[in-house]
């Protein structure tokens, strides 16, 4: 990646590319296997996280796509909700895709009243904003830090309606009825996308996250 990457999303040339960070994938529900494979290809050591002790041992964490309300219930059932909130407050690098974006938000619209979120990024996210499963689609997005567009797959995806001070917008929908909607954002060591980079074979978003974890370590 030759393009400059602002505000902490750095290219592999700028960090120790020989380090192998241990990055957890929250393995309660969702497309865990795809994220594990992507992280391994990007030079990380992926591990599954279902317990507090496993969470305590990782350098970074991926929250996969899936069903956000189900994952929030399982976080409570596995006694992971408060430990994960605490680690995020302490600066744990995290990346959430689709349902992971919803979980990382500070405010969620159109969700169940008992659903929990983690407040990893100061943003308001609308759940299922793009519609139902039949409204799933793909498009090419300009993504900050990548020198060519990324192919984005949206499946019952959210979008971001508001970002707070200090939140960097990384990508917006380029055209169509949702033109201009925010679909990727970053605050500190936490990155979220409303699309699924783990399913396309384009590993550059994962590469950016792995590099962020290396830098944070």
NORQUI-V722321 format. One record per residue. NEAR is the number of other ideal C-beta (glycine too) atoms within 8 Angstrom. Layout:
NEAR
NEAR
//
This chain:
12
4
8
5
11
8
5
9
13
11
11
9
6
8
10
5
9
4
8
7
12
11
17
15
15
14
7
10
7
12
11
11
6
11
15
11
9
12
14
9
8
10
6
13
8
11
11
10
13
8
8
8
6
12
14
8
8
13
9
19
16
16
13
17
11
11
8
13
9
9
16
13
8
11
13
10
6
9
8
16
11
7
11
12
10
8
11
13
6
6
8
10
13
14
16
18
18
17
15
16
15
15
15
15
17
9
9
13
9
7
10
5
4
4
10
8
12
11
10
12
14
10
16
11
16
12
11
10
14
13
7
6
6
5
8
10
6
6
11
7
14
8
12
12
12
13
5
4
8
14
9
15
10
13
9
10
13
13
14
17
9
7
10
9
4
7
12
10
11
12
13
11
12
9
5
7
3
9
9
5
10
12
15
15
14
14
12
7
11
14
15
17
17
16
13
15
15
13
8
10
4
8
10
11
14
15
11
15
14
15
15
15
15
12
10
10
7
//
